[in-house]
Amino acid sequence: MHKRTRYSKRMRKPAILIDGTLHAREWISPAVVLYFINQLKNNPQQDPAIEKLVDMYDWYFIPVANPDGYVYTYTTDPCWRKNRRQTSSDPVCYGVDLNRNFGYDDNTWDPSVGGSTDPCNYNGYTGTGPFTEEETKAVMKVMNRKGVNFVAYFSFQSYSQIWAYPWGYQKEALPDAEDLRKAAQVGADAIFAKSKRIYRVNQSARIPEFGLIAGASDDYARGGANIKYSYTIELRDTGEKKFFLPASEITPNGEEMLEGVKAFANYIYKPRRKYYYYKKW
């Protein structure tokens, strides 16, 4: 049994936030979040490393950040991406792309950067401003929850096997981008050791499949909520089955990603840092 860490009143336990299903059709993401919850809560293999993770960090999970859109993919349109709010008087215009609806200034929320101002756009409508949607407001409130010391944020999405860090809205790098890259690479290496799956690590804006994207949750987590280690992780696969992985892929996806997050979480752990944990950039 490992020795449990004691935290003084001035030293808040670090916390990690993980969400899934900002995009409704990415079915593997909520499954992997639920896999994490089961492993951390029940530890079915009695793994000492899991016990250590629970002792080291507080964990917050949002398995389905887009519930209406997620249900719609099962009942009506499996390729649906947005939420289901009616966006126009036109009865066929529904939905805002939640991963274009975060932002804290005119640069980080900008429909001209990877989004659309057309309320009938099938994929990329950004809304009329940041946080117009109840779903993004809810995630934002968790990120900024008083009394919680978030040091890392992951948005599990799919697909492409990518571990991406801010910024997405511009190619200019963060001053501490190398910190984020190294920590992510530790996770990606652990995934490869587990399953021989390659996860590419890079700044979001420098990933060809992404291009420039304003309004993404990881940019807000870093710049708006001051969570240093903020990432979007695109889960399996690399394009063969795209959004429609068979159920047999759930456990392998969960297993490899858990190994990655375990390695990452151990790498960034700094138990002697006080309340603010990391300086602003």
PyRosetta script that sets phi, psi and omega in degrees:
from pyrosetta import init, pose_from_sequence

init()
pose = pose_from_sequence("MHKRTRYSKRMRKPAILIDGTLHAREWISPAVVLYFINQLKNNPQQDPAIEKLVDMYDWYFIPVANPDGYVYTYTTDPCWRKNRRQTSSDPVCYGVDLNRNFGYDDNTWDPSVGGSTDPCNYNGYTGTGPFTEEETKAVMKVMNRKGVNFVAYFSFQSYSQIWAYPWGYQKEALPDAEDLRKAAQVGADAIFAKSKRIYRVNQSARIPEFGLIAGASDDYARGGANIKYSYTIELRDTGEKKFFLPASEITPNGEEMLEGVKAFANYIYKPRRKYYYYKKW")
pose.set_psi(1, 128.3)
pose.set_omega(1, -179.6)
pose.set_phi(2, -79.4)
pose.set_psi(2, 157.1)
pose.set_omega(2, 178.9)
pose.set_phi(3, -74.2)
pose.set_psi(3, 129.4)
pose.set_omega(3, -177.2)
pose.set_phi(4, -76.9)
pose.set_psi(4, 141.2)
pose.set_omega(4, -179.2)
pose.set_phi(5, -77.6)
pose.set_psi(5, 135.1)
pose.set_omega(5, 176.9)
pose.set_phi(6, -100.3)
pose.set_psi(6, 135.5)
pose.set_omega(6, -179.3)
pose.set_phi(7, -117.1)
pose.set_psi(7, 127.9)
pose.set_omega(7, 177.1)
pose.set_phi(8, -77.7)
pose.set_psi(8, 171.8)
pose.set_omega(8, 178.1)
pose.set_phi(9, -62.0)
pose.set_psi(9, -28.6)
pose.set_omega(9, -178.2)
pose.set_phi(10, -87.2)
pose.set_psi(10, -3.7)
pose.set_omega(10, -173.7)
pose.set_phi(11, -124.6)
pose.set_psi(11, 101.3)
pose.set_omega(11, -176.0)
pose.set_phi(12, -82.6)
pose.set_psi(12, 137.6)
pose.set_omega(12, 179.1)
pose.set_phi(13, -61.2)
pose.set_psi(13, 133.6)
pose.set_omega(13, 178.4)
pose.set_phi(14, -66.8)
pose.set_psi(14, 152.6)
pose.set_omega(14, -176.5)
pose.set_phi(15, -133.1)
pose.set_psi(15, 151.4)
pose.set_omega(15, 177.8)
pose.set_phi(16, -126.1)
pose.set_psi(16, 132.9)
pose.set_omega(16, 179.2)
pose.set_phi(17, -110.8)
pose.set_psi(17, 132.4)
pose.set_omega(17, 177.2)
pose.set_phi(18, -129.3)
pose.set_psi(18, 129.0)
pose.set_omega(18, 174.0)
pose.set_phi(19, -123.2)
pose.set_psi(19, 164.7)
pose.set_omega(19, 176.7)
pose.set_phi(20, -142.9)
pose.set_psi(20, 161.1)
pose.set_omega(20, 171.4)
pose.set_phi(21, 67.1)
pose.set_psi(21, 32.1)
pose.set_omega(21, 167.0)
pose.set_phi(22, -58.9)
pose.set_psi(22, -35.5)
pose.set_omega(22, 171.9)
pose.set_phi(23, -103.0)
pose.set_psi(23, 124.1)
pose.set_omega(23, -166.6)
pose.set_phi(24, -61.5)
pose.set_psi(24, -35.3)
pose.set_omega(24, -171.8)
pose.set_phi(25, -80.8)
pose.set_psi(25, -4.5)
pose.set_omega(25, -174.2)
pose.set_phi(26, -88.9)
pose.set_psi(26, 72.1)
pose.set_omega(26, -169.0)
pose.set_phi(27, -61.7)
pose.set_psi(27, -27.6)
pose.set_omega(27, -177.5)
pose.set_phi(28, -69.0)
pose.set_psi(28, -25.6)
pose.set_omega(28, -174.0)
pose.set_phi(29, -65.9)
pose.set_psi(29, -47.9)
pose.set_omega(29, 178.2)
pose.set_phi(30, -66.4)
pose.set_psi(30, -30.9)
pose.set_omega(30, 178.4)
pose.set_phi(31, -63.8)
pose.set_psi(31, -40.9)
pose.set_omega(31, 179.8)
pose.set_phi(32, -70.9)
pose.set_psi(32, -38.1)
pose.set_omega(32, 176.0)
pose.set_phi(33, -61.4)
pose.set_psi(33, -43.3)
pose.set_omega(33, 178.2)
pose.set_phi(34, -65.0)
pose.set_psi(34, -36.1)
pose.set_omega(34, 175.7)
pose.set_phi(35, -59.9)
pose.set_psi(35, -43.9)
pose.set_omega(35, 178.0)
pose.set_phi(36, -59.9)
pose.set_psi(36, -46.3)
pose.set_omega(36, -178.4)
pose.set_phi(37, -58.6)
pose.set_psi(37, -46.0)
pose.set_omega(37, 179.8)
pose.set_phi(38, -62.2)
pose.set_psi(38, -44.0)
pose.set_omega(38, -178.7)
pose.set_phi(39, -64.8)
pose.set_psi(39, -43.6)
pose.set_omega(39, -176.8)
pose.set_phi(40, -75.6)
pose.set_psi(40, -32.8)
pose.set_omega(40, -179.3)
pose.set_phi(41, -80.8)
pose.set_psi(41, -46.0)
pose.set_omega(41, -171.4)
pose.set_phi(42, -103.1)
pose.set_psi(42, -21.7)
pose.set_omega(42, 179.6)
pose.set_phi(43, 43.6)
pose.set_psi(43, 61.6)
pose.set_omega(43, -171.8)
pose.set_phi(44, -61.1)
pose.set_psi(44, -25.5)
pose.set_omega(44, 178.2)
pose.set_phi(45, -93.0)
pose.set_psi(45, 4.4)
pose.set_omega(45, -178.6)
pose.set_phi(46, 52.1)
pose.set_psi(46, 47.2)
pose.set_omega(46, -177.4)
pose.set_phi(47, -81.6)
pose.set_psi(47, 119.7)
pose.set_omega(47, 179.2)
pose.set_phi(48, -59.8)
pose.set_psi(48, -30.1)
pose.set_omega(48, 179.0)
pose.set_phi(49, -65.8)
pose.set_psi(49, -33.9)
pose.set_omega(49, 176.4)
pose.set_phi(50, -67.8)
pose.set_psi(50, -44.4)
pose.set_omega(50, 178.0)
pose.set_phi(51, -58.4)
pose.set_psi(51, -40.1)
pose.set_omega(51, 179.7)
pose.set_phi(52, -64.8)
pose.set_psi(52, -41.8)
pose.set_omega(52, 179.2)
pose.set_phi(53, -59.9)
pose.set_psi(53, -40.8)
pose.set_omega(53, -179.2)
pose.set_phi(54, -68.7)
pose.set_psi(54, -33.4)
pose.set_omega(54, 177.5)
pose.set_phi(55, -73.1)
pose.set_psi(55, -37.8)
pose.set_omega(55, -175.7)
pose.set_phi(56, -73.3)
pose.set_psi(56, -35.7)
pose.set_omega(56, -171.6)
pose.set_phi(57, -130.3)
pose.set_psi(57, 152.0)
pose.set_omega(57, 159.8)
pose.set_phi(58, -87.6)
pose.set_psi(58, 140.3)
pose.set_omega(58, -176.0)
pose.set_phi(59, -119.2)
pose.set_psi(59, 132.8)
pose.set_omega(59, 177.6)
pose.set_phi(60, -122.9)
pose.set_psi(60, 134.7)
pose.set_omega(60, -176.3)
pose.set_phi(61, -130.6)
pose.set_psi(61, 138.9)
pose.set_omega(61, 170.0)
pose.set_phi(62, -126.2)
pose.set_psi(62, 89.4)
pose.set_omega(62, -173.9)
pose.set_phi(63, -63.8)
pose.set_psi(63, -39.2)
pose.set_omega(63, -177.2)
pose.set_phi(64, -128.8)
pose.set_psi(64, 93.1)
pose.set_omega(64, -179.1)
pose.set_phi(65, -77.0)
pose.set_psi(65, -14.0)
pose.set_omega(65, -175.7)
pose.set_phi(66, -129.7)
pose.set_psi(66, 69.0)
pose.set_omega(66, -171.2)
pose.set_phi(67, -64.0)
pose.set_psi(67, -42.3)
pose.set_omega(67, -178.0)
pose.set_phi(68, -65.7)
pose.set_psi(68, -43.5)
pose.set_omega(68, 177.7)
pose.set_phi(69, -64.7)
pose.set_psi(69, -39.6)
pose.set_omega(69, -179.7)
pose.set_phi(70, -61.5)
pose.set_psi(70, -45.9)
pose.set_omega(70, 178.1)
pose.set_phi(71, -62.4)
pose.set_psi(71, -40.3)
pose.set_omega(71, -178.5)
pose.set_phi(72, -61.3)
pose.set_psi(72, -33.2)
pose.set_omega(72, 178.7)
pose.set_phi(73, -67.0)
pose.set_psi(73, -25.7)
pose.set_omega(73, 179.1)
pose.set_phi(74, -87.6)
pose.set_psi(74, -30.1)
pose.set_omega(74, -174.8)
pose.set_phi(75, -94.7)
pose.set_psi(75, -27.7)
pose.set_omega(75, -167.8)
pose.set_phi(76, -135.5)
pose.set_psi(76, -56.1)
pose.set_omega(76, -172.7)
pose.set_phi(77, -136.4)
pose.set_psi(77, 103.7)
pose.set_omega(77, -176.6)
pose.set_phi(78, -66.6)
pose.set_psi(78, -15.1)
pose.set_omega(78, -179.5)
pose.set_phi(79, -97.0)
pose.set_psi(79, 5.4)
pose.set_omega(79, -177.8)
pose.set_phi(80, -65.6)
pose.set_psi(80, 138.7)
pose.set_omega(80, -172.4)
pose.set_phi(81, -113.4)
pose.set_psi(81, -34.3)
pose.set_omega(81, -168.5)
pose.set_phi(82, -91.3)
pose.set_psi(82, -172.8)
pose.set_omega(82, 169.6)
pose.set_phi(83, -83.7)
pose.set_psi(83, -165.7)
pose.set_omega(83, -173.7)
pose.set_phi(84, -123.6)
pose.set_psi(84, 26.9)
pose.set_omega(84, 174.8)
pose.set_phi(85, -76.2)
pose.set_psi(85, 136.2)
pose.set_omega(85, 176.2)
pose.set_phi(86, -69.0)
pose.set_psi(86, 129.7)
pose.set_omega(86, -171.9)
pose.set_phi(87, -111.0)
pose.set_psi(87, -1.1)
pose.set_omega(87, -176.6)
pose.set_phi(88, -156.9)
pose.set_psi(88, 162.8)
pose.set_omega(88, 174.2)
pose.set_phi(89, -67.6)
pose.set_psi(89, -19.4)
pose.set_omega(89, 173.8)
pose.set_phi(90, -66.2)
pose.set_psi(90, 121.2)
pose.set_omega(90, -173.1)
pose.set_phi(91, -66.4)
pose.set_psi(91, -9.2)
pose.set_omega(91, 179.5)
pose.set_phi(92, -99.2)
pose.set_psi(92, 1.6)
pose.set_omega(92, -176.3)
pose.set_phi(93, -98.6)
pose.set_psi(93, 107.7)
pose.set_omega(93, -178.7)
pose.set_phi(94, -134.6)
pose.set_psi(94, 146.6)
pose.set_omega(94, 162.9)
pose.set_phi(95, 97.5)
pose.set_psi(95, 139.2)
pose.set_omega(95, 172.8)
pose.set_phi(96, -119.2)
pose.set_psi(96, 138.0)
pose.set_omega(96, 174.5)
pose.set_phi(97, -72.8)
pose.set_psi(97, 108.2)
pose.set_omega(97, -173.9)
pose.set_phi(98, -64.6)
pose.set_psi(98, -28.2)
pose.set_omega(98, 179.1)
pose.set_phi(99, -86.9)
pose.set_psi(99, 19.4)
pose.set_omega(99, 166.6)
pose.set_phi(100, -126.2)
pose.set_psi(100, 10.2)
pose.set_omega(100, -171.4)
pose.set_phi(101, -113.1)
pose.set_psi(101, 6.7)
pose.set_omega(101, 173.9)
pose.set_phi(102, -94.1)
pose.set_psi(102, 157.6)
pose.set_omega(102, 176.1)
pose.set_phi(103, 163.6)
pose.set_psi(103, 158.8)
pose.set_omega(103, 178.5)
pose.set_phi(104, -134.6)
pose.set_psi(104, 2.1)
pose.set_omega(104, 171.6)
pose.set_phi(105, -159.6)
pose.set_psi(105, -174.9)
pose.set_omega(105, -174.9)
pose.set_phi(106, -71.6)
pose.set_psi(106, -15.5)
pose.set_omega(106, 177.7)
pose.set_phi(107, -88.8)
pose.set_psi(107, -40.1)
pose.set_omega(107, -176.0)
pose.set_phi(108, -79.7)
pose.set_psi(108, -20.6)
pose.set_omega(108, 167.2)
pose.set_phi(109, -119.2)
pose.set_psi(109, 111.1)
pose.set_omega(109, -175.5)
pose.set_phi(110, -155.1)
pose.set_psi(110, 106.4)
pose.set_omega(110, -177.4)
pose.set_phi(111, -58.1)
pose.set_psi(111, -23.2)
pose.set_omega(111, -178.8)
pose.set_phi(112, -76.5)
pose.set_psi(112, -8.9)
pose.set_omega(112, -178.4)
pose.set_phi(113, -109.9)
pose.set_psi(113, 84.6)
pose.set_omega(113, 176.4)
pose.set_phi(114, 81.1)
pose.set_psi(114, 12.6)
pose.set_omega(114, -179.4)
pose.set_phi(115, -132.3)
pose.set_psi(115, -160.1)
pose.set_omega(115, -178.7)
pose.set_phi(116, -150.1)
pose.set_psi(116, 144.5)
pose.set_omega(116, 174.0)
pose.set_phi(117, -92.9)
pose.set_psi(117, -0.6)
pose.set_omega(117, -177.5)
pose.set_phi(118, -83.8)
pose.set_psi(118, 112.7)
pose.set_omega(118, -177.7)
pose.set_phi(119, -66.4)
pose.set_psi(119, -10.3)
pose.set_omega(119, 177.4)
pose.set_phi(120, -102.8)
pose.set_psi(120, 4.0)
pose.set_omega(120, 179.2)
pose.set_phi(121, -62.6)
pose.set_psi(121, 130.8)
pose.set_omega(121, -173.2)
pose.set_phi(122, -63.9)
pose.set_psi(122, -35.2)
pose.set_omega(122, -172.8)
pose.set_phi(123, -112.8)
pose.set_psi(123, -47.2)
pose.set_omega(123, -158.8)
pose.set_phi(124, -111.7)
pose.set_psi(124, 16.0)
pose.set_omega(124, -178.2)
pose.set_phi(125, -62.0)
pose.set_psi(125, 129.3)
pose.set_omega(125, -171.9)
pose.set_phi(126, -92.9)
pose.set_psi(126, -6.2)
pose.set_omega(126, -167.9)
pose.set_phi(127, 85.3)
pose.set_psi(127, -179.0)
pose.set_omega(127, -177.0)
pose.set_phi(128, -93.7)
pose.set_psi(128, 0.7)
pose.set_omega(128, 179.2)
pose.set_phi(129, 177.2)
pose.set_psi(129, 173.9)
pose.set_omega(129, 178.5)
pose.set_phi(130, -69.2)
pose.set_psi(130, 141.2)
pose.set_omega(130, 175.0)
pose.set_phi(131, 61.1)
pose.set_psi(131, 38.4)
pose.set_omega(131, 171.0)
pose.set_phi(132, -76.4)
pose.set_psi(132, -16.3)
pose.set_omega(132, -172.9)
pose.set_phi(133, -102.8)
pose.set_psi(133, 143.3)
pose.set_omega(133, -179.4)
pose.set_phi(134, -61.8)
pose.set_psi(134, -32.2)
pose.set_omega(134, -177.7)
pose.set_phi(135, -68.2)
pose.set_psi(135, -46.0)
pose.set_omega(135, 180.0)
pose.set_phi(136, -69.8)
pose.set_psi(136, -34.3)
pose.set_omega(136, 174.7)
pose.set_phi(137, -60.0)
pose.set_psi(137, -41.4)
pose.set_omega(137, -178.5)
pose.set_phi(138, -64.4)
pose.set_psi(138, -43.9)
pose.set_omega(138, 178.6)
pose.set_phi(139, -64.8)
pose.set_psi(139, -42.6)
pose.set_omega(139, 179.8)
pose.set_phi(140, -60.0)
pose.set_psi(140, -41.5)
pose.set_omega(140, -179.4)
pose.set_phi(141, -64.8)
pose.set_psi(141, -36.5)
pose.set_omega(141, 176.3)
pose.set_phi(142, -65.8)
pose.set_psi(142, -46.0)
pose.set_omega(142, 179.7)
pose.set_phi(143, -56.3)
pose.set_psi(143, -34.9)
pose.set_omega(143, -175.9)
pose.set_phi(144, -102.8)
pose.set_psi(144, 19.3)
pose.set_omega(144, -175.8)
pose.set_phi(145, -61.4)
pose.set_psi(145, 126.8)
pose.set_omega(145, -178.9)
pose.set_phi(146, -63.6)
pose.set_psi(146, 135.6)
pose.set_omega(146, 176.6)
pose.set_phi(147, 88.0)
pose.set_psi(147, -1.4)
pose.set_omega(147, 179.0)
pose.set_phi(148, -108.3)
pose.set_psi(148, 131.8)
pose.set_omega(148, -176.8)
pose.set_phi(149, -102.0)
pose.set_psi(149, 74.3)
pose.set_omega(149, 179.6)
pose.set_phi(150, -69.5)
pose.set_psi(150, 125.6)
pose.set_omega(150, 175.7)
pose.set_phi(151, -112.3)
pose.set_psi(151, -12.7)
pose.set_omega(151, 179.6)
pose.set_phi(152, -150.1)
pose.set_psi(152, 148.4)
pose.set_omega(152, 177.4)
pose.set_phi(153, -139.1)
pose.set_psi(153, 134.6)
pose.set_omega(153, 175.0)
pose.set_phi(154, -126.1)
pose.set_psi(154, 129.9)
pose.set_omega(154, 167.6)
pose.set_phi(155, -106.4)
pose.set_psi(155, 110.8)
pose.set_omega(155, 178.9)
pose.set_phi(156, -82.4)
pose.set_psi(156, 121.2)
pose.set_omega(156, 179.6)
pose.set_phi(157, -133.3)
pose.set_psi(157, -175.0)
pose.set_omega(157, 176.7)
pose.set_phi(158, -156.4)
pose.set_psi(158, 152.4)
pose.set_omega(158, 7.3)
pose.set_phi(159, -129.0)
pose.set_psi(159, 177.2)
pose.set_omega(159, 171.7)
pose.set_phi(160, 139.7)
pose.set_psi(160, -13.3)
pose.set_omega(160, -179.0)
pose.set_phi(161, 59.5)
pose.set_psi(161, 66.5)
pose.set_omega(161, -177.5)
pose.set_phi(162, -133.0)
pose.set_psi(162, 141.4)
pose.set_omega(162, 173.9)
pose.set_phi(163, -117.2)
pose.set_psi(163, 101.6)
pose.set_omega(163, -170.3)
pose.set_phi(164, -111.3)
pose.set_psi(164, 146.1)
pose.set_omega(164, 179.1)
pose.set_phi(165, -129.0)
pose.set_psi(165, 161.2)
pose.set_omega(165, -178.5)
pose.set_phi(166, -64.7)
pose.set_psi(166, 157.8)
pose.set_omega(166, 4.5)
pose.set_phi(167, -92.5)
pose.set_psi(167, 154.6)
pose.set_omega(167, 171.8)
pose.set_phi(168, -103.7)
pose.set_psi(168, -24.9)
pose.set_omega(168, -175.1)
pose.set_phi(169, -84.3)
pose.set_psi(169, -12.8)
pose.set_omega(169, 178.5)
pose.set_phi(170, -150.3)
pose.set_psi(170, 156.7)
pose.set_omega(170, -179.8)
pose.set_phi(171, -83.7)
pose.set_psi(171, -14.1)
pose.set_omega(171, 176.0)
pose.set_phi(172, -58.7)
pose.set_psi(172, 134.6)
pose.set_omega(172, -175.4)
pose.set_phi(173, -87.5)
pose.set_psi(173, 151.2)
pose.set_omega(173, 170.6)
pose.set_phi(174, -64.9)
pose.set_psi(174, 149.5)
pose.set_omega(174, 176.4)
pose.set_phi(175, -59.3)
pose.set_psi(175, -30.6)
pose.set_omega(175, 179.9)
pose.set_phi(176, -107.1)
pose.set_psi(176, 27.6)
pose.set_omega(176, -178.5)
pose.set_phi(177, -57.2)
pose.set_psi(177, -32.5)
pose.set_omega(177, -179.7)
pose.set_phi(178, -65.9)
pose.set_psi(178, -33.5)
pose.set_omega(178, 174.4)
pose.set_phi(179, -60.7)
pose.set_psi(179, -46.5)
pose.set_omega(179, -178.7)
pose.set_phi(180, -66.0)
pose.set_psi(180, -40.6)
pose.set_omega(180, -180.0)
pose.set_phi(181, -64.8)
pose.set_psi(181, -45.5)
pose.set_omega(181, -178.9)
pose.set_phi(182, -62.2)
pose.set_psi(182, -44.2)
pose.set_omega(182, -180.0)
pose.set_phi(183, -63.3)
pose.set_psi(183, -42.3)
pose.set_omega(183, 178.1)
pose.set_phi(184, -64.7)
pose.set_psi(184, -38.7)
pose.set_omega(184, -179.1)
pose.set_phi(185, -66.8)
pose.set_psi(185, -33.9)
pose.set_omega(185, 173.0)
pose.set_phi(186, -57.9)
pose.set_psi(186, -45.3)
pose.set_omega(186, 177.4)
pose.set_phi(187, -64.4)
pose.set_psi(187, -44.7)
pose.set_omega(187, -179.7)
pose.set_phi(188, -63.1)
pose.set_psi(188, -37.6)
pose.set_omega(188, 178.4)
pose.set_phi(189, -65.9)
pose.set_psi(189, -37.4)
pose.set_omega(189, 178.5)
pose.set_phi(190, -67.0)
pose.set_psi(190, -37.0)
pose.set_omega(190, 175.5)
pose.set_phi(191, -61.9)
pose.set_psi(191, -46.0)
pose.set_omega(191, -179.7)
pose.set_phi(192, -62.3)
pose.set_psi(192, -39.8)
pose.set_omega(192, 178.2)
pose.set_phi(193, -63.4)
pose.set_psi(193, -31.6)
pose.set_omega(193, -178.7)
pose.set_phi(194, -78.7)
pose.set_psi(194, -46.4)
pose.set_omega(194, -167.5)
pose.set_phi(195, -130.9)
pose.set_psi(195, -1.7)
pose.set_omega(195, -176.0)
pose.set_phi(196, 64.0)
pose.set_psi(196, 19.1)
pose.set_omega(196, 173.4)
pose.set_phi(197, -87.5)
pose.set_psi(197, 133.2)
pose.set_omega(197, -179.4)
pose.set_phi(198, -93.5)
pose.set_psi(198, 122.7)
pose.set_omega(198, 171.9)
pose.set_phi(199, -109.2)
pose.set_psi(199, 118.4)
pose.set_omega(199, 179.3)
pose.set_phi(200, -76.6)
pose.set_psi(200, 137.8)
pose.set_omega(200, -179.8)
pose.set_phi(201, -113.2)
pose.set_psi(201, 127.7)
pose.set_omega(201, 178.7)
pose.set_phi(202, -168.6)
pose.set_psi(202, 165.1)
pose.set_omega(202, 169.8)
pose.set_phi(203, -64.6)
pose.set_psi(203, 137.7)
pose.set_omega(203, -174.8)
pose.set_phi(204, -54.1)
pose.set_psi(204, -44.9)
pose.set_omega(204, -176.0)
pose.set_phi(205, -67.5)
pose.set_psi(205, -14.3)
pose.set_omega(205, -178.3)
pose.set_phi(206, -103.4)
pose.set_psi(206, 10.5)
pose.set_omega(206, 177.5)
pose.set_phi(207, -96.1)
pose.set_psi(207, 118.4)
pose.set_omega(207, -173.3)
pose.set_phi(208, -56.3)
pose.set_psi(208, -38.6)
pose.set_omega(208, -178.5)
pose.set_phi(209, -64.9)
pose.set_psi(209, -26.2)
pose.set_omega(209, -176.9)
pose.set_phi(210, -87.8)
pose.set_psi(210, -49.5)
pose.set_omega(210, -167.0)
pose.set_phi(211, 69.2)
pose.set_psi(211, -166.9)
pose.set_omega(211, 177.3)
pose.set_phi(212, -79.4)
pose.set_psi(212, 135.2)
pose.set_omega(212, -177.8)
pose.set_phi(213, -135.7)
pose.set_psi(213, 119.6)
pose.set_omega(213, 171.4)
pose.set_phi(214, -100.2)
pose.set_psi(214, 150.7)
pose.set_omega(214, 176.4)
pose.set_phi(215, 88.8)
pose.set_psi(215, 13.1)
pose.set_omega(215, -178.1)
pose.set_phi(216, -82.2)
pose.set_psi(216, 152.8)
pose.set_omega(216, -175.0)
pose.set_phi(217, -67.6)
pose.set_psi(217, -34.8)
pose.set_omega(217, -177.7)
pose.set_phi(218, -70.9)
pose.set_psi(218, -34.2)
pose.set_omega(218, 174.9)
pose.set_phi(219, -63.0)
pose.set_psi(219, -42.8)
pose.set_omega(219, 178.4)
pose.set_phi(220, -65.9)
pose.set_psi(220, -41.8)
pose.set_omega(220, -179.3)
pose.set_phi(221, -56.8)
pose.set_psi(221, -41.8)
pose.set_omega(221, -179.7)
pose.set_phi(222, -75.1)
pose.set_psi(222, -53.4)
pose.set_omega(222, -172.0)
pose.set_phi(223, -85.7)
pose.set_psi(223, -29.2)
pose.set_omega(223, -178.1)
pose.set_phi(224, -96.0)
pose.set_psi(224, -40.6)
pose.set_omega(224, -177.2)
pose.set_phi(225, -102.3)
pose.set_psi(225, -2.8)
pose.set_omega(225, 176.6)
pose.set_phi(226, 59.3)
pose.set_psi(226, 41.0)
pose.set_omega(226, 174.0)
pose.set_phi(227, -96.0)
pose.set_psi(227, 108.9)
pose.set_omega(227, -170.5)
pose.set_phi(228, -56.9)
pose.set_psi(228, -56.3)
pose.set_omega(228, -173.5)
pose.set_phi(229, -91.8)
pose.set_psi(229, 85.6)
pose.set_omega(229, -176.7)
pose.set_phi(230, -115.1)
pose.set_psi(230, 131.8)
pose.set_omega(230, -172.5)
pose.set_phi(231, -143.9)
pose.set_psi(231, 152.5)
pose.set_omega(231, 159.9)
pose.set_phi(232, -107.3)
pose.set_psi(232, 127.9)
pose.set_omega(232, 177.6)
pose.set_phi(233, -114.4)
pose.set_psi(233, 116.7)
pose.set_omega(233, 175.6)
pose.set_phi(234, -89.1)
pose.set_psi(234, 114.8)
pose.set_omega(234, -174.8)
pose.set_phi(235, -77.9)
pose.set_psi(235, -171.2)
pose.set_omega(235, 178.5)
pose.set_phi(236, -58.2)
pose.set_psi(236, 156.7)
pose.set_omega(236, -4.2)
pose.set_phi(237, -107.5)
pose.set_psi(237, -151.1)
pose.set_omega(237, 179.1)
pose.set_phi(238, -102.4)
pose.set_psi(238, 9.7)
pose.set_omega(238, 174.0)
pose.set_phi(239, 135.1)
pose.set_psi(239, -9.9)
pose.set_omega(239, -178.3)
pose.set_phi(240, -66.4)
pose.set_psi(240, -50.0)
pose.set_omega(240, 179.9)
pose.set_phi(241, -108.0)
pose.set_psi(241, -7.9)
pose.set_omega(241, 176.5)
pose.set_phi(242, 55.1)
pose.set_psi(242, -122.5)
pose.set_omega(242, -175.2)
pose.set_phi(243, -81.6)
pose.set_psi(243, -6.9)
pose.set_omega(243, -168.2)
pose.set_phi(244, -114.6)
pose.set_psi(244, 60.9)
pose.set_omega(244, 176.4)
pose.set_phi(245, -69.1)
pose.set_psi(245, 143.8)
pose.set_omega(245, 174.6)
pose.set_phi(246, -69.3)
pose.set_psi(246, 160.2)
pose.set_omega(246, -178.8)
pose.set_phi(247, -59.0)
pose.set_psi(247, -26.6)
pose.set_omega(247, -179.9)
pose.set_phi(248, -64.0)
pose.set_psi(248, -15.6)
pose.set_omega(248, -179.9)
pose.set_phi(249, -86.4)
pose.set_psi(249, -10.2)
pose.set_omega(249, -174.5)
pose.set_phi(250, -64.2)
pose.set_psi(250, -54.1)
pose.set_omega(250, -176.4)
pose.set_phi(251, -64.3)
pose.set_psi(251, -46.6)
pose.set_omega(251, 176.9)
pose.set_phi(252, -59.3)
pose.set_psi(252, -39.7)
pose.set_omega(252, 176.2)
pose.set_phi(253, -60.7)
pose.set_psi(253, -45.8)
pose.set_omega(253, 179.4)
pose.set_phi(254, -64.2)
pose.set_psi(254, -42.7)
pose.set_omega(254, -178.3)
pose.set_phi(255, -62.5)
pose.set_psi(255, -47.1)
pose.set_omega(255, -176.6)
pose.set_phi(256, -70.0)
pose.set_psi(256, -38.2)
pose.set_omega(256, -179.2)
pose.set_phi(257, -70.1)
pose.set_psi(257, -34.3)
pose.set_omega(257, 175.7)
pose.set_phi(258, -62.7)
pose.set_psi(258, -41.2)
pose.set_omega(258, 176.9)
pose.set_phi(259, -61.2)
pose.set_psi(259, -41.3)
pose.set_omega(259, 179.3)
pose.set_phi(260, -64.2)
pose.set_psi(260, -45.3)
pose.set_omega(260, -178.6)
pose.set_phi(261, -70.6)
pose.set_psi(261, -36.0)
pose.set_omega(261, 175.5)
pose.set_phi(262, -58.1)
pose.set_psi(262, -49.2)
pose.set_omega(262, -179.3)
pose.set_phi(263, -63.2)
pose.set_psi(263, -44.5)
pose.set_omega(263, 178.2)
pose.set_phi(264, -59.0)
pose.set_psi(264, -49.4)
pose.set_omega(264, -175.8)
pose.set_phi(265, -63.3)
pose.set_psi(265, -38.1)
pose.set_omega(265, 176.3)
pose.set_phi(266, -68.0)
pose.set_psi(266, -36.0)
pose.set_omega(266, -178.1)
pose.set_phi(267, -65.7)
pose.set_psi(267, -41.7)
pose.set_omega(267, -174.8)
pose.set_phi(268, -88.6)
pose.set_psi(268, -4.7)
pose.set_omega(268, -171.8)
pose.set_phi(269, -65.3)
pose.set_psi(269, 125.9)
pose.set_omega(269, -179.6)
pose.set_phi(270, -134.9)
pose.set_psi(270, 77.9)
pose.set_omega(270, -169.7)
pose.set_phi(271, -66.4)
pose.set_psi(271, -15.8)
pose.set_omega(271, -176.5)
pose.set_phi(272, -96.2)
pose.set_psi(272, -2.9)
pose.set_omega(272, 176.6)
pose.set_phi(273, -73.5)
pose.set_psi(273, 146.9)
pose.set_omega(273, -176.9)
pose.set_phi(274, -90.3)
pose.set_psi(274, -163.6)
pose.set_omega(274, -167.2)
pose.set_phi(275, -43.6)
pose.set_psi(275, -52.2)
pose.set_omega(275, -172.0)
pose.set_phi(276, -77.2)
pose.set_psi(276, -16.3)
pose.set_omega(276, 170.6)
pose.set_phi(277, 63.3)
pose.set_psi(277, -61.0)
pose.set_omega(277, -179.2)
pose.set_phi(278, -129.5)
pose.set_psi(278, 140.0)
pose.set_omega(278, 176.8)
pose.set_phi(279, -74.2)
pose.set_psi(279, 150.8)
pose.set_omega(279, 172.6)
pose.set_phi(280, -66.6)
pose.set_psi(280, 152.2)
pose.set_omega(280, -179.4)
pose.set_phi(281, -70.9)
pose.dump_pdb("model.pdb")
